[in-house]
Amino acid sequence: MTHLARSVGTQSRDVPVRLRGVDGLADVSIDLLEHDRRAAVGAAGRPLGGVWVLDALLTLPEQVSVPVDHVDPAILAQVTKSPHALAYPVSDAVCRVGRPAATARLVSIPTDNWRRGVQQAHRLAPYCARRIILATEPRRLGLMLLEASYWGIGVMIQDGRAEREVLAPAAFIPTRYTGAAWSFDEILYSQVCRERDLARERSYRAQR
């Protein structure tokens, strides 16, 4: 997603989240420029819209004026009438400004049952890298690693204060960015805003 390369970002680690019915801890990249843009229109911490709206946005290139007669009227109505200022008219064209404000780098799922943890992590396969966290090493460690590696799920064992990564999560490389994936990131963004003070994180980042 090239928009992240042009953003001013920060990282939030171990943010408690609930995504697709799964409780976990997310490592998140925050696009502070997009967060500030939303704050300016009263939409900080609020999802941009449903999958249909986000699919409509993705038909338009970011920060590029597109002649309105080249845009489906239904899509034009969705992106220009939104209260979140997703796109704005430029003469006889429309320009998209809305973009994802958060992206999950990794979601870790604490669990006391590795099979259940793998099943929960698999629900998030279309959206991010995943890992399960166990308090103790299971008796059938080899079987667990075989199944987790098959699904690309990392495994960490926390024994007291010690942490051991026994299996690294597979890199998440989506073939394309969809409205469903963006919707996932919007849910993530709203939860991060409830858990973290992004203004404080921006100030801390500027002082470093």
PAZAPA-4460 file (N, C-alpha, C; in steps of 0.05 Angstrom, whole numbers, plus 32768, in hexadecimal, padded with zeros to 4 digits):
% residues 208
    n_x    n_y    n_z   ca_x   ca_y   ca_z    c_x    c_y    c_z   seq   type   mol
   8011   7FE8   8000   8000   8000   8000   8012   8019   8000     1      M     A
   8014   8026   7FEA   8027   803C   7FE7   8020   8054   7FF8     2      T     A
   8007   8057   8000   8000   806E   8010   8010   806F   802A     3      H     A
   8018   8058   8035   8026   8058   804E   8042   8063   804B     4      L     A
   804E   8060   8033   8068   806B   802E   8069   8089   802F     5      A     A
   8052   8096   802A   8050   80B3   802A   8045   80BE   8044     6      R     A
   8042   80AE   8058   8035   80B6   8070   8049   80BD   8086     7      S     A
   8040   80CB   809A   804F   80CE   80B3   8044   80BA   80C6     8      V     A
   8054   80A7   80CE   8049   8090   80DD   8055   808D   80F9     9      G     A
   8047   807D   8108   8051   8074   8122   8048   8057   8126    10      T     A
   8054   804A   8139   804E   802E   813E   8041   802C   815A    11      Q     A
   802C   801C   815C   8021   8015   8176   8023   7FF7   8179    12      S     A
   802D   7FEE   8190   8031   7FD2   8195   801E   7FC8   81AA    13      R     A
   8016   7FAE   81A7   8006   7FA1   81BB   7FEC   7FB0   81C1    14      D     A
   7FDF   7FB9   81AD   7FC5   7FC7   81B1   7FAF   7FB2   81B4    15      V     A
   7FA0   7FB2   81CA   7F8A   7F9E   81CC   7F75   7FA3   81B7    16      P     A
   7F6E   7F8F   81A8   7F5A   7F92   8193   7F48   7F7A   8192    17      V     A
   7F31   7F7D   8186   7F1F   7F67   8180   7F18   7F6A   8162    18      R     A
   7F21   7F57   8152   7F1F   7F58   8135   7F13   7F3D   812B    19      L     A
   7EFE   7F3F   811C   7EF0   7F28   8111   7EEA   7F13   8127    20      R     A
   7EE3   7F1D   813F   7EDB   7F0B   8155   7EF3   7F00   8163    21      G     A
   7F0B   7F0A   815E   7F23   7EFF   816A   7F30   7F15   817C    22      V     A
   7F36   7F0E   8195   7F44   7F21   81A7   7F62   7F1D   81A4    23      D     A
   7F70   7F33   81A1   7F8D   7F31   819D   7F9B   7F4A   81A5    24      G     A
   7FB5   7F4B   819F   7FC6   7F62   81A3   7FD2   7F69   8188    25      L     A
   7FCE   7F82   8180   7FD7   7F89   8165   7FEF   7F9C   8165    26      A     A
   8001   7F97   8154   8017   7FAA   814D   800D   7FB9   8134    27      D     A
   800B   7FD3   8137   7FFD   7FE3   8123   800E   7FFA   8118    28      V     A
   800D   7FFF   80FE   8018   8017   80F2   8002   802B   80EF    29      S     A
   8007   8043   80FA   7FF3   8059   80F9   7FFC   806E   80E5    30      I     A
   7FEB   8076   80D3   7FF0   808C   80C0   7FE6   80A6   80CE    31      D     A
   7FF8   80B5   80DA   7FF0   80CC   80EA   7FE6   80E3   80D8    32      L     A
   7FEF   80E5   80C0   7FE4   80F9   80AE   7FC6   80F4   80A8    33      L     A
   7FC0   80DB   80A3   7FA4   80D4   809E   7F94   80D7   80B7    34      E     A
   7F9F   80D0   80CE   7F91   80D4   80E7   7F8B   80F1   80EC    35      H     A
   7F9F   8103   80E6   7F9A   811F   80EA   7F86   812A   80D6    36      D     A
   7F86   8120   80BD   7F72   8128   80A9   7F56   8122   80B3    37      R     A
   7F53   810A   80BE   7F39   8102   80C8   7F31   8113   80E0    38      R     A
   7F44   8119   80F2   7F3E   8129   8109   7F34   8145   8101    39      A     A
   7F3F   8150   80EB   7F37   816A   80E1   7F1A   816B   80D8    40      A     A
   7F0F   8154   80D1   7EF3   8154   80C8   7EE1   8146   80DC    41      V     A
   7EEC   8143   80F4   7EDC   8137   810A   7ED8   8119   8108    42      G     A
   7EEB   810B   80FB   7EE8   80EE   80F6   7EFF   80DE   8102    43      A     A
   7F0E   80E9   8115   7F25   80DB   8121   7F1A   80C2   8130    44      A     A
   7F26   80AC   812B   7F1F   8093   8139   7F05   8086   812E    45      G     A
   7EFA   8091   8118   7EE1   8086   810E   7EE7   8079   80F3    46      R     A
   7EDC   8061   80EE   7EDF   8054   80D4   7ED3   8065   80BE    47      P     A
   7EDF   8064   80A6   7ED6   8074   8090   7EBB   806C   8085    48      L     A
   7EB5   8052   8088   7E9C   8048   807D   7E9D   802A   8079    49      G     A
   7E88   8020   806E   7E87   8003   8069   7E97   7FFA   8052    50      G     A
   7E96   7FE0   804C   7EA6   7FD5   8037   7E9F   7FE1   801C    51      V     A
   7E85   7FE7   8017   7E7D   7FF3   7FFE   7E8B   800E   7FF9    52      W     A
   7E8B   801F   800E   7E98   8039   800C   7EB6   8036   8007    53      V     A
   7EC2   8024   8015   7EDF   8020   8012   7EE6   8014   7FF7    54      L     A
   7ED5   8001   7FED   7ED9   7FF7   7FD2   7ED7   800E   7FBE    55      D     A
   7EC4   8020   7FC2   7EC1   8037   7FB0   7EDA   8048   7FB1    56      A     A
   7EE4   804D   7FC8   7EFD   805E   7FCB   7F14   8051   7FBC    57      L     A
   7F16   8037   7FBD   7F2D   8029   7FB1   7F2C   802A   7F93    58      L     A
   7F16   8032   7F87   7F15   8035   7F6A   7F22   804F   7F61    59      T     A
   7F28   8060   7F74   7F34   807A   7F6E   7F51   807B   7F78    60      L     A
   7F64   8084   7F68   7F7F   8086   7F71   7F81   809D   7F86    61      P     A
   7F93   8099   7F99   7F96   80AD   7FAE   7FA4   80C6   7FA4    62      E     A
   7F99   80DE   7FAB   7FA4   80F8   7FA5   7FA8   80FC   7F87    63      Q     A
   7F96   80F0   7F77   7F97   80F4   7F5A   7F7B   80FD   7F51    64      V     A
   7F79   8113   7F42   7F5F   811C   7F38   7F56   810A   7F21    65      S     A
   7F3D   8101   7F24   7F31   80EF   7F10   7F18   80FD   7F04    66      V     A
   7F16   8100   7EEA   7EFE   810D   7EDF   7EE5   80FF   7EE8    67      P     A
   7ED1   810F   7EF0   7EB9   8103   7EFB   7EAA   80F2   7EE7    68      V     A
   7EAD   80F8   7ECD   7E9F   80E7   7EB9   7EAD   80CC   7EB6    69      D     A
   7EC3   80C8   7EC4   7ED1   80AE   7EC3   7ECB   809D   7EDC    70      H     A
   7EBA   80A8   7EEE   7EB4   809B   7F07   7E97   8093   7F08    71      V     A
   7E91   807B   7F10   7E76   8071   7F13   7E67   8084   7F26    72      D     A
   7E4F   808E   7F1D   7E3F   80A1   7F2E   7E3A   8097   7F4A    73      P     A
   7E35   807D   7F4D   7E30   8072   7F68   7E49   8074   7F79    74      A     A
   7E60   806F   7F6E   7E79   8072   7F7C   7E7E   808F   7F83    75      I     A
   7E79   80A0   7F70   7E7D   80BD   7F74   7E6C   80C7   7F8C    76      L     A
   7E54   80BE   7F8D   7E42   80C6   7FA2   7E4C   80BC   7FBD    77      A     A
   7E56   80A4   7FBE   7E60   8098   7FD7   7E78   80A8   7FE2    78      Q     A
   7E8A   80AE   7FD1   7EA4   80BA   7FDB   7EA2   80D8   7FDF    79      V     A
   7E90   80E6   7FD1   7E8F   8103   7FD4   7E7A   810C   7FE9    80      T     A
   7E67   80FB   7FEF   7E52   8103   8003   7E58   80F9   801F    81      K     A
   7E6E   80EB   8022   7E75   80E1   803D   7E7C   80F8   804F    82      S     A
   7E74   80F7   8069   7E7B   810C   807C   7E98   810C   8083    83      P     A
   7EA7   80F8   807B   7EC3   80F6   8083   7ED6   8102   806E    84      H     A
   7ECB   8110   805A   7EDC   811D   8045   7EF0   8109   8039    85      A     A
   7EE4   80F4   802D   7EF5   80DF   8021   7F00   80E8   8006    86      L     A
   7EF1   80F9   7FF8   7EFA   8103   7FDF   7EED   811F   7FDB    87      A     A
   7EFA   812F   7FCA   7EEE   8149   7FC5   7EEF   8150   7FA8    88      Y     A
   7EDC   8161   7F9F   7EDB   8168   7F82   7EF1   817C   7F7B    89      P     A
   7EFD   8178   7F63   7F10   818B   7F58   7F07   8192   7F3C    90      V     A
   7EFA   81A9   7F39   7EEF   81B1   7F1F   7EDC   819A   7F16    91      S     A
   7EE2   818D   7F00   7ED2   8178   7EF5   7EDE   815C   7EFC    92      D     A
   7EED   815B   7F12   7EFA   8143   7F1A   7EF5   813E   7F38    93      A     A
   7EFD   8126   7F41   7EFB   811F   7F5D   7F16   8114   7F66    94      V     A
   7F1E   811B   7F7F   7F38   8112   7F89   7F34   8104   7FA4    95      C     A
   7F3E   80EB   7FA6   7F3C   80DC   7FBF   7F52   80E5   7FD2    96      R     A
   7F4A   80EA   7FEB   7F5E   80F0   8000   7F5D   80DB   8016    97      V     A
   7F46   80CE   801A   7F44   80B9   802F   7F56   80A2   802A    98      G     A
   7F63   8098   803F   7F75   8080   803C   7F75   8072   8057    99      R     A
   7F7F   805A   8059   7F81   804C   8072   7F91   805B   8087   100      P     A
   7F88   805C   809F   7F96   806A   80B5   7FA6   8057   80C6   101      A     A
   7FA1   803D   80C4   7FAF   8029   80D4   7FB2   800F   80C4   102      A     A
   7FC7   8001   80C9   7FCC   7FE7   80BD   7FD8   7FD5   80D2   103      T     A
   7FCD   7FBD   80D3   7FD8   7FA9   80E6   7FF2   7F9D   80DC   104      A     A
   8007   7F9F   80EB   8020   7F92   80E4   8020   7F75   80ED   105      R     A
   8014   7F71   8105   8012   7F56   8111   7FFC   7F56   8126   106      L     A
   7FED   7F40   8126   7FDA   7F3D   813C   7FE1   7F23   814B   107      V     A
   7FE6   7F26   8165   7FED   7F0F   8176   7FD5   7F08   8187   108      S     A
   7FD1   7EED   8189   7FB9   7EE3   8197   7FC1   7ED2   81AE   109      I     A
   7FBF   7EDD   81C7   7FC5   7ECD   81DF   7FB0   7EB6   81E1   110      P     A
   7FB9   7E9F   81E7   7FA6   7E88   81EA   7FB2   7E73   81FC   111      T     A
   7FA1   7E64   8209   7FAA   7E4D   8219   7FA6   7E33   820A   112      D     A
   7F9C   7E34   81F1   7F97   7E1C   81E1   7FA1   7E22   81C5   113      N     A
   7FB7   7E15   81BD   7FC3   7E1C   81A3   7FB1   7E16   818C   114      W     A
   7FA0   7E01   818D   7F8E   7DFC   8177   7F7A   7E12   8173   115      R     A
   7F6F   7E1B   818A   7F5C   7E31   8188   7F69   7E4B   817F   116      R     A
   7F82   7E4F   8188   7F91   7E67   8180   7F96   7E67   8162   117      G     A
   7F9E   7E50   8157   7FA3   7E4E   813A   7F89   7E53   812A   118      V     A
   7F73   7E48   8134   7F59   7E4C   8126   7F52   7E6A   8127   119      Q     A
   7F56   7E77   813D   7F50   7E94   813F   7F62   7EA4   812D   120      Q     A
   7F7C   7E9E   812E   7F8F   7EAC   811D   7F89   7EA9   80FF   121      A     A
   7F7F   7E92   80F8   7F79   7E8D   80DC   7F63   7E9F   80D2   122      H     A
   7F51   7EA8   80E4   7F3B   7EBA   80DB   7F47   7ED5   80D1   123      R     A
   7F5E   7EDB   80DA   7F6A   7EF5   80D2   7F7D   7EF3   80BB   124      L     A
   7F7E   7EDB   80AF   7F92   7ED6   8099   7F90   7EEA   8082   125      A     A
   7F78   7EF4   807A   7F77   7F06   8063   7F80   7F22   806A   126      P     A
   7F87   7F28   8083   7F8B   7F44   808B   7FA6   7F4B   8096   127      Y     A
   7FB5   7F38   80A2   7FCD   7F40   80AF   7FDE   7F27   80B6   128      C     A
   7FF7   7F2C   80BF   8007   7F16   80CB   7FFC   7F0F   80E6   129      A     A
   7FFF   7EF5   80ED   7FF2   7EEC   8106   8005   7EDA   8117   130      R     A
   8000   7EDB   8131   8010   7ECB   8143   7FFF   7EC3   815B   131      R     A
   8004   7EAC   8166   7FF8   7EA4   817F   800C   7EA5   8195   132      I     A
   8003   7EAB   81AD   8014   7EAD   81C5   800A   7E99   81DA   133      I     A
   801C   7E87   81E2   8016   7E72   81F5   8025   7E77   820F   134      L     A
   8018   7E70   8225   8025   7E74   823F   8039   7E5D   8245   135      A     A
   8034   7E46   823A   8045   7E2F   823F   8049   7E20   8224   136      T     A
   805F   7E11   8223   8064   7E01   820B   8052   7DE9   820A   137      E     A
   8043   7DE4   81F4   8031   7DCD   81F3   8041   7DB3   81F2   138      P     A
   8034   7D9E   81FA   8041   7D84   81FA   8047   7D7B   81DD   139      R     A
   8035   7D81   81CB   8039   7D79   81AF   8043   7D91   819F   140      R     A
   805A   7D9A   81A7   8066   7DB2   819A   8069   7DAE   817C   141      L     A
   8073   7D97   8174   8078   7D93   8157   805F   7D95   8147   142      G     A
   8049   7D89   8151   802F   7D8A   8143   8025   7DA6   8141   143      L     A
   8027   7DB5   8157   801E   7DD1   8156   802E   7DE1   8142   144      M     A
   8048   7DDE   8142   8059   7DED   812F   8053   7DE6   8112   145      L     A
   804D   7DCD   810D   8046   7DC4   80F2   802D   7DD1   80E9   146      L     A
   8018   7DD1   80FA   7FFF   7DDD   80F2   8001   7DFC   80EF   147      E     A
   800E   7E08   8103   8010   7E25   8102   8020   7E2E   80EA   148      A     A
   8036   7E20   80E4   8046   7E28   80CD   8037   7E24   80B2   149      S     A
   8026   7E10   80B1   8016   7E0C   8099   8005   7E24   8093   150      Y     A
   7FFA   7E30   80A8   7FE8   7E47   80A5   7FF7   7E62   80A6   151      W     A
   8011   7E61   80AA   8020   7E7A   80AB   801E   7E89   80C5   152      G     A
   8017   7E7B   80DA   8012   7E88   80F5   802B   7E84   8106   153      I     A
   8034   7E9A   8112   804B   7E99   8123   8043   7E8F   813F   154      G     A
   8057   7E87   814F   8052   7E7C   816A   8067   7E88   817D   155      V     A
   805D   7E94   8192   806F   7E9D   81A8   8066   7E90   81C2   156      M     A
   807A   7E88   81D2   8074   7E7D   81EC   807F   7E90   8201   157      I     A
   806D   7E98   8213   8074   7EA9   8229   8074   7E98   8243   158      Q     A
   808B   7E93   824D   808D   7E83   8266   8097   7E96   827C   159      D     A
   8085   7EA0   828C   808C   7EB4   829F   8093   7ECE   8290   160      G     A
   80AA   7ED9   8295   80B3   7EF1   8288   80C2   7EEC   826E   161      R     A
   80C9   7ED3   826A   80D9   7ECC   8252   80C6   7EC9   823A   162      A     A
   80CF   7ED1   8222   80C0   7ECE   820A   80D2   7EBF   81F6   163      E     A
   80C6   7EAB   81E9   80D4   7E9C   81D4   80C3   7E9B   81BB   164      R     A
   80CE   7EA5   81A5   80C0   7EA2   818C   80C9   7E87   817F   165      E     A
   80B7   7E74   817F   80BF   7E5A   8175   80B8   7E57   8158   166      V     A
   80A7   7E69   814E   80A0   7E69   8131   8099   7E86   8129   167      L     A
   80A7   7E90   8115   80A2   7EAB   810C   8089   7EAB   80FA   168      A     A
   8078   7EC0   80FC   8061   7EC1   80EA   8069   7EC6   80CD   169      P     A
   805A   7EBB   80BB   805F   7EC0   809F   805A   7EDD   8098   170      A     A
   8069   7EE8   8086   8065   7F04   807E   8049   7F06   8071   171      A     A
   803C   7F1C   8076   8022   7F21   8069   8026   7F31   8050   172      F     A
   8021   7F25   8039   8024   7F32   8020   800B   7F30   800F   173      I     A
   7FF8   7F43   8012   7FDE   7F40   8004   7FE2   7F45   7FE6   174      P     A
   7FD3   7F37   7FD6   7FD5   7F3A   7FB9   7FC8   7F55   7FB0   175      T     A
   7FB4   7F5E   7FBF   7FA8   7F78   7FB9   7F99   7F81   7FD2   176      R     A
   7F95   7F9C   7FD3   7F87   7FA8   7FEA   7F6A   7FAB   7FE3   177      Y     A
   7F58   7F9F   7FF3   7F3C   7F9F   7FED   7F2C   7FB0   8001   178      T     A
   7F13   7FB5   7FFB   7F02   7FC3   800D   7EFE   7FB4   8028   179      G     A
   7EFE   7F99   8026   7EFC   7F89   803F   7F15   7F8C   8050   180      A     A
   7F2C   7F8D   8043   7F45   7F91   8052   7F46   7FAD   805F   181      A     A
   7F3D   7FC0   804F   7F3C   7FDC   805A   7F28   7FDE   8071   182      W     A
   7F12   7FD0   806F   7EFE   7FD0   8085   7F0B   7FC5   809E   183      S     A
   7F1A   7FAF   809B   7F29   7FA4   80B2   7F3B   7FB9   80BF   184      F     A
   7F4A   7FC7   80AE   7F5C   7FDC   80B8   7F4D   7FF3   80C5   185      D     A
   7F35   7FF9   80BB   7F25   800E   80C8   7F1C   8006   80E4   186      E     A
   7F13   7FED   80E7   7F0C   7FE3   8101   7F24   7FE4   8114   187      I     A
   7F3B   7FDC   8109   7F54   7FDD   8119   7F5A   7FFA   8121   188      L     A
   7F58   800D   810F   7F5D   8029   8114   7F4C   8033   812B   189      Y     A
   7F32   802E   812A   7F20   8038   813E   7F27   802D   815A   190      S     A
   7F2F   8013   815B   7F36   8007   8174   7F51   8012   817F   191      Q     A
   7F64   8017   816D   7F7D   8023   8175   7F78   803F   8181   192      V     A
   7F67   804F   8175   7F61   8069   817F   7F54   8069   819B   193      C     A
   7F45   8054   81A0   7F3A   8051   81BB   7F4F   804A   81D0   194      R     A
   7F63   803B   81C7   7F77   8031   81DA   7F90   8042   81DC   195      E     A
   7F96   8053   81C8   7FAF   8062   81C8   7FA9   8080   81C3   196      R     A
   7FBA   8091   81CF   7FB9   80AE   81CB   7FCC   80B4   81B4   197      D     A
   7FC1   80B6   819B   7FD2   80BA   8184   7FE0   80D5   8184   198      L     A
   7FD3   80EA   8190   7FDF   8104   8192   7FF8   8103   81A3   199      A     A
   7FF6   80F3   81B9   800D   80F0   81CB   8023   80E1   81BD   200      R     A
   801C   80CC   81AD   8030   80BD   819F   803E   80CE   818A   201      E     A
   802F   80DF   817D   803B   80F2   8169   804F   8104   8177   202      R     A
   8048   810F   818E   805A   8121   819D   8073   8112   81A6   203      S     A
   8070   80F9   81B0   8087   80EA   81B8   809A   80E4   81A1   204      Y     A
   808D   80DD   818A   809D   80D7   8172   80AD   80F0   8169   205      R     A
   80A1   8108   816B   80AE   8120   8162   80C6   8128   8174   206      A     A
   80C5   8120   818E   80DA   8127   81A1   80F2   8114   819F   207      Q     A
   80EE   80FD   8192   8104   80E9   8192   811A   80F2   817F   208      R     A
***
